[in-house]
Amino acid sequence: MDVRFAGSTVDDPAGRQVPAVETATETLGAVDPLLLSAGVLGVALITIAGWWLVRWLRRPPGVRLQRVLAGRDEVAILMHPNPDPDAMACAMGVARVAETVDTETTLQYPGQIRHQENRAFRTVLDLDLEQIESKSELAADDVVLVDHNTARGFTGAQSVEPIAVIDHHPGNGAGTEFTDVRSEYGAASTIFAEYLREIGATLEAEVEEGGADGPLVSEALATGLLYGIQSDTNQLTKGCTEAEFDAAAFLFRGIDEDLLDRIANPQVSDEVLQTKAEAILNKRVDGSFAICDVGETGNVDAIPQAADELMHLEGVTAVVVFGEHDGTLHLSGRSRDDRVHMGETLRHAVSDIPMASAGGHARMGGGQLSVEHMNGIGPSDGISKSDFEARLFSSLSGER
C-alpha cells in the first residue's frame, strides 16, 4: 500500500510535482458515483446486520424463544416417544411462553404414556395431550421439540424440521430458528425455569390479586417443572448442576404441595411389582455390576423401574435390565460408577446388531433392538441372550 503523508508530492501525468492530496481527490472523483454509492450502501447494510445480530445474540434465550414464537398462529409442541415428567413439563413451559405472545399451541407425543409416574403427572396436572402416529397428524407446520433434539417414533419423523429445539440430551439435532441444547444440565425443565425468569414471569402463588407485573406462572406449571427436575435427577442427587438447585429454589415458592405429593406417590400396578421382583430374584452379579433379563413384559416402563430398584443393592454400582415386548428387546441401564458411562456402554454393546440403537448419559441409558435381528435376521450371524448378557458385562468393565 502506498501511504502519502501531509505535505508530500507526486508526479502528475505531465511530469509536474503536485500535492498528493490533490491527486487522491482527482482519483476519487474519477470513480463511478453509482459504484461508490453501492459500496457505501453495502458497508452500511453489513454494519446494520452485524448490529442486529449482536443485539439478537445478547438477548436471553427465553426472550429469543418468545420472539420466535411471536407472530405465529399456532405451533405444535412435540415431546419424545412415551414422554416422562421432564418432557411434559417442558411442553407446558413452551405453551406458557407462547401464550404470552398470543400463539396457540397443541401438545403432542408419539408412543404411549404407561409408567404410573407419567400417567399420574398427566392426570394430576390435567394436561391436554394428543397422541400421534404420523407426521400428517402434527397440529401445525411450525414444530417445537422439547427434551429431545431429533423427532422420532412416528411415520415421517425424519422429515420434520423444527423451528426450535430445547433439550439437555447429547445430539446433533437443531431448530431452523432457535436451538438450546445444554447437555451438561440434569433436566430440560431447568432450562424452562430460567426462560420464565428471563421473560419476567412471576409465580402465581407469590402474587396478590392484581399485583403481577409480568406473566404469571401457575401453581400447576411450577409444580410440573419442579417435578420434571426431580424425576430426571433422582431427587436432585444425580447429574445435577448449580442450575438445577437455583431453578428448584425459584419454583418451590410457587408449587402446590398436594399436587406434588400425588404425582410422586402414584399407585403401582401388579405387573410392575412382578418385574421388579424378577430383577431382584434372577439378577446376575459380577463384581459390582448386575444384569438381569426379566423376560416377556407387557409394560416396558417396568424395565427402567426394575433397574432403579437394583441400584439399591449394596455393593452394586452399575446395572442393566432388559426385557422383551412385542418383538423388541428393551434395555435400561443405571450407573453411579465413575468408570462406567452408561450411555456409551449400551451403545457399544449393540453396535454390531442391525437395527439396534442405544445411548444416554453417563448415569443413565437405554436402548432397543429387534429380537429377529438379534437372532440372525439380516447381515449379522446373530447372538443369543446369554452371549448378549456376557457382552454387557464386558462393556460394563470396559473390555468392549
C-alpha positions in Angstrom: 0.0 0.0 0.0 1.4 3.5 -1.0 0.8 5.8 2.0 1.2 9.6 1.5 1.6 12.0 4.4 0.6 15.6 4.6 3.0 17.8 2.6 4.2 15.1 0.2 4.1 15.4 -3.6 3.7 13.1 -6.5 4.3 13.4 -10.3 1.2 14.2 -12.4 0.9 12.7 -15.9 2.8 15.7 -17.3 5.7 15.2 -15.0 4.9 18.1 -12.7 5.1 17.9 -8.9 1.7 18.2 -7.4 0.4 17.7 -3.8 -0.5 14.0 -3.1 -3.9 15.1 -1.6 -4.9 16.7 -4.9 -4.1 13.6 -6.8 -6.1 11.4 -4.4 -9.1 13.7 -4.7 -8.9 13.6 -8.5 -8.7 9.8 -8.4 -11.8 9.6 -6.1 -13.6 11.9 -8.5 -12.9 9.5 -11.3 -14.8 6.7 -9.6 -18.3 6.0 -11.0 -20.7 7.6 -8.5 -23.1 4.6 -8.8 -20.3 2.2 -7.8 -19.3 4.4 -4.9 -22.9 4.7 -3.7 -23.3 0.9 -3.9 -20.1 0.4 -1.9 -21.3 2.8 0.8 -24.7 1.2 0.9 -23.1 -2.3 1.2 -20.9 -1.3 4.1 -24.0 0.3 5.8 -26.1 -2.8 5.4 -23.3 -5.1 6.7 -22.9 -2.8 9.7 -26.6 -2.7 10.4 -26.9 -6.5 10.0 -24.0 -7.0 12.4 -25.6 -4.7 14.9 -28.9 -6.6 14.8 -27.1 -10.0 15.1 -25.2 -8.8 18.2 -28.4 -7.5 19.7 -30.2 -10.8 19.0 -27.4 -12.9 20.5 -27.2 -10.7 23.6 -30.9 -11.3 24.3 -31.5 -14.0 27.0 -32.5 -17.4 25.4 -36.0 -17.1 26.9 -36.6 -13.8 25.2 -35.3 -15.1 21.9 -37.7 -18.1 22.1 -40.5 -15.8 22.9 -39.6 -13.7 19.7 -39.5 -16.9 17.6 -43.0 -17.9 18.8 -44.4 -14.5 18.3 -46.4 -13.8 15.1 -47.2 -17.5 14.5 -50.9 -18.6 14.7 -50.1 -22.0 16.1 -47.2 -24.3 16.9 -47.1 -28.0 17.6 -45.1 -28.8 20.8 -43.7 -32.3 20.3 -42.4 -34.5 23.1 -40.3 -37.6 22.6 -42.0 -41.1 22.5 -43.5 -42.2 25.8 -43.0 -38.8 27.4 -41.8 -38.5 31.0 -42.4 -35.7 33.5 -39.5 -33.7 32.3 -40.8 -33.7 28.7 -44.3 -33.0 29.7 -43.2 -30.1 32.0 -41.2 -28.6 29.2 -44.2 -28.8 26.8 -46.1 -26.9 29.5 -43.3 -24.3 29.6 -43.4 -23.7 25.8 -47.1 -23.4 25.9 -46.9 -20.7 28.6 -44.2 -18.7 26.8 -46.3 -18.9 23.6 -49.4 -17.7 25.5 -47.5 -14.5 26.3 -47.4 -13.7 22.6 -50.9 -14.9 21.7 -49.7 -18.0 19.9 -51.9 -21.1 20.2 -50.2 -24.4 21.0 -51.0 -28.1 20.8 -49.0 -30.6 22.9 -48.4 -33.8 21.1 -46.4 -37.1 21.5 -45.8 -40.4 19.8 -45.9 -43.7 21.6 -47.8 -44.3 24.9 -47.8 -42.9 28.4 -47.7 -46.1 30.5 -45.4 -45.5 33.5 -47.5 -44.9 36.6 -45.5 -41.8 37.4 -46.0 -40.4 33.9 -49.7 -41.2 34.0 -50.1 -39.5 37.4 -48.3 -36.4 36.2 -50.6 -36.1 33.2 -53.8 -36.8 35.2 -53.0 -34.7 38.3 -52.0 -31.7 36.3 -54.9 -32.2 33.9 -52.8 -32.0 30.8 -54.4 -32.0 27.3 -52.0 -34.1 25.2 -52.6 -35.6 21.8 -51.0 -38.8 20.6 -49.8 -39.0 17.0 -48.6 -41.8 14.7 -47.6 -39.9 11.6 -46.2 -36.5 10.6 -49.6 -35.7 9.0 -51.2 -35.6 12.4 -48.9 -32.7 13.6 -51.2 -29.8 14.6 -49.1 -27.2 12.8 -46.3 -26.8 10.3 -44.2 -25.0 13.0 -42.9 -27.6 15.4 -41.0 -27.1 18.7 -39.1 -30.2 20.1 -38.7 -30.4 23.8 -36.5 -32.9 25.8 -35.1 -34.4 22.6 -33.4 -32.8 19.6 -34.4 -35.1 16.7 -38.0 -36.1 16.0 -38.6 -39.9 16.2 -41.1 -42.5 17.0 -43.7 -41.9 14.2 -44.1 -42.2 10.5 -42.3 -39.3 8.7 -40.4 -38.2 11.8 -37.1 -38.0 9.8 -38.5 -35.2 7.6 -39.7 -32.9 10.5 -37.7 -29.7 10.6 -38.5 -28.0 13.9 -38.3 -24.2 14.2 -37.0 -24.6 17.8 -35.2 -27.3 19.8 -34.8 -27.2 23.6 -33.1 -30.2 25.2 -30.5 -31.5 27.6 -29.5 -34.7 25.8 -26.4 -35.1 23.6 -27.2 -35.0 19.9 -26.8 -33.0 16.7 -30.5 -32.0 16.2 -31.2 -28.3 15.8 -34.0 -25.9 15.1 -34.2 -23.7 12.0 -34.6 -20.6 14.1 -33.7 -21.5 17.7 -31.6 -24.2 19.3 -30.8 -24.5 23.0 -29.2 -27.9 23.9 -27.5 -28.0 27.3 -26.1 -31.5 27.7 -24.4 -30.5 31.0 -27.8 -29.9 32.6 -29.6 -32.6 34.6 -33.1 -31.7 33.3 -34.6 -29.7 30.4 -37.2 -28.3 32.9 -34.3 -26.4 34.4 -33.9 -24.5 31.1 -37.6 -23.5 31.2 -37.4 -22.3 34.7 -34.7 -20.0 33.5 -36.7 -18.9 30.5 -39.7 -17.9 32.7 -37.4 -15.7 34.8 -35.8 -14.2 31.7 -39.2 -13.1 30.3 -40.1 -11.5 33.6 -42.6 -14.1 34.8 -43.9 -14.1 38.4 -45.0 -17.1 40.5 -48.8 -17.0 40.9 -48.5 -18.2 44.5 -46.5 -15.1 45.4 -48.7 -12.5 43.8 -51.7 -10.9 45.4 -54.7 -10.1 43.3 -53.7 -7.6 40.6 -50.1 -7.4 41.8 -48.2 -9.0 38.9 -46.0 -7.0 36.6 -45.3 -9.9 34.2 -46.9 -13.1 33.0 -47.9 -15.5 35.8 -46.5 -19.0 36.4 -49.4 -21.1 37.7 -49.1 -23.5 40.6 -49.5 -26.4 38.1 -46.7 -25.2 35.9 -44.3 -24.5 38.8 -45.2 -28.0 40.3 -44.7 -29.7 36.9 -41.3 -28.1 36.3 -40.1 -28.8 39.8 -41.1 -32.5 39.5 -39.5 -32.6 36.0 -36.2 -31.6 37.6 -36.6 -34.0 40.5 -37.5 -37.0 38.3 -34.6 -36.6 35.9 -32.1 -36.0 38.7 -33.3 -38.7 41.1 -34.5 -36.1 43.6 -31.6 -33.7 42.9 -28.9 -36.4 43.6 -27.7 -37.4 40.2 -26.4 -35.3 37.2 -27.2 -32.0 38.9 -25.6 -28.7 38.2 -25.9 -25.5 40.2 -28.6 -24.5 37.7 -30.9 -27.3 39.0 -30.8 -26.1 42.5 -31.3 -22.5 41.5 -34.3 -23.5 39.4 -35.7 -25.6 42.2 -35.3 -22.8 44.7 -37.2 -20.4 42.4 -40.0 -22.8 41.6 -40.5 -24.2 45.1 -42.1 -21.0 46.3 -44.9 -21.4 43.7 -45.8 -25.1 43.9 -48.8 -26.9 45.2 -47.5 -29.4 47.7 -50.6 -31.6 47.4 -50.2 -31.9 43.6 -46.5 -32.7 44.0 -47.3 -35.5 46.5 -50.0 -37.0 44.3 -47.6 -37.2 41.3 -44.7 -38.5 43.4 -46.6 -41.3 45.1 -48.9 -42.9 42.5 -50.2 -46.4 42.9 -48.1 -49.2 41.3 -49.5 -52.0 39.1 -49.0 -55.6 40.0 -47.1 -56.1 36.7 -44.5 -53.5 37.7 -44.0 -55.1 41.1 -43.7 -58.6 39.4 -41.0 -57.2 37.1 -39.1 -55.6 39.9 -39.3 -58.9 41.8 -38.0 -60.8 38.8 -35.0 -58.5 38.5 -34.2 -58.9 42.2 -34.5 -62.6 42.3 -32.9 -63.5 39.0 -30.1 -61.0 38.7 -26.6 -62.0 37.8 -23.9 -60.1 39.7 -20.2 -59.9 38.6 -18.2 -57.8 40.9 -20.0 -54.5 41.3 -22.1 -55.0 38.2 -25.6 -56.5 38.0 -27.6 -57.6 34.9 -31.0 -59.2 34.6 -33.2 -60.5 31.8 -36.8 -60.1 33.1 -38.2 -61.9 30.1 -41.5 -61.0 28.4 -43.3 -58.0 29.8 -46.5 -56.2 28.9 -45.2 -52.9 30.4 -41.8 -51.7 29.1 -41.8 -48.9 31.6 -41.4 -51.5 34.3 -37.9 -52.2 32.9 -36.3 -48.9 34.0 -38.1 -49.1 37.3 -36.5 -52.5 37.8 -33.1 -51.1 37.0 -33.7 -48.3 39.6 -34.6 -51.0 42.1 -31.4 -53.0 41.5 -29.3 -49.9 42.1 -30.3 -50.0 45.7 -28.4 -53.3 46.2 -25.4 -52.8 48.5 -22.1 -53.1 46.6 -23.7 -52.7 43.1 -22.5 -49.6 41.2 -24.0 -50.3 37.7 -26.9 -52.3 36.4 -28.6 -53.2 33.1 -32.0 -54.7 32.9 -33.6 -55.9 29.7 -36.9 -57.4 28.7 -38.9 -58.3 25.6 -42.1 -56.7 24.4 -43.8 -57.1 21.1 -40.7 -58.5 19.3 -38.3 -55.8 20.7 -35.7 -56.1 23.4 -35.7 -53.0 25.6 -32.6 -52.1 27.6 -32.3 -49.8 30.6 -29.1 -49.1 32.5 -28.1 -47.1 35.6 -24.6 -46.2 36.9 -23.1 -44.5 39.9 -19.7 -45.8 38.9 -17.2 -43.2 37.6 -15.7 -45.9 35.3 -19.0 -46.6 33.6 -20.6 -44.2 31.1 -23.9 -46.0 30.8 -24.9 -44.4 27.5 -21.7 -45.3 25.8 -21.7 -48.8 27.4 -25.0 -49.7 25.9 -24.2 -48.1 22.6 -21.0 -50.3 22.3 -22.9 -53.4 23.4 -25.4 -53.2 20.5 -23.1 -51.5 17.9 -22.9 -54.5 15.5 -26.5 -55.6 15.8 -28.6 -54.4 12.8 -31.5 -52.1 13.6 -30.3 -51.6 17.2 -30.0 -48.3 18.9 -28.8 -47.3 22.4 -27.3 -44.3 24.2 -27.8 -41.9 27.0 -26.0 -40.0 29.8 -23.1 -41.1 32.0 -25.5 -42.2 34.8 -28.5 -43.4 32.7 -29.0 -45.1 29.4 -31.4 -47.1 27.3 -31.8 -48.9 24.0 -33.8 -51.1 21.8 -33.1 -54.0 19.4 -35.2 -56.2 17.3 -35.3 -59.8 18.6 -35.3 -61.1 15.0 -32.2 -59.2 14.1 -30.6 -60.3 17.3 -31.3 -63.9 16.3 -29.6 -63.5 13.0 -32.0 -61.9 10.6 -30.1 -59.6 8.2 -26.3 -59.3 7.7 -25.3 -60.5 11.2 -24.8 -64.0 12.5 -27.0 -63.3 15.5 -26.3 -63.5 19.2 -28.0 -65.5 22.0 -29.4 -63.8 25.1 -26.7 -65.5 27.2 -24.0 -64.2 24.9 -25.6 -60.8 24.9 -25.5 -60.8 28.7 -21.8 -61.6 28.6 -21.2 -58.8 26.2 -23.0 -56.4 28.5 -20.7 -57.4 31.4 -17.7 -56.9 29.1 -18.9 -53.4 28.1 -19.5 -52.5 31.7 -15.9 -53.5 32.6 -14.5 -51.6 29.6 -13.3 -54.7 27.7 -15.5 -54.0 24.7 
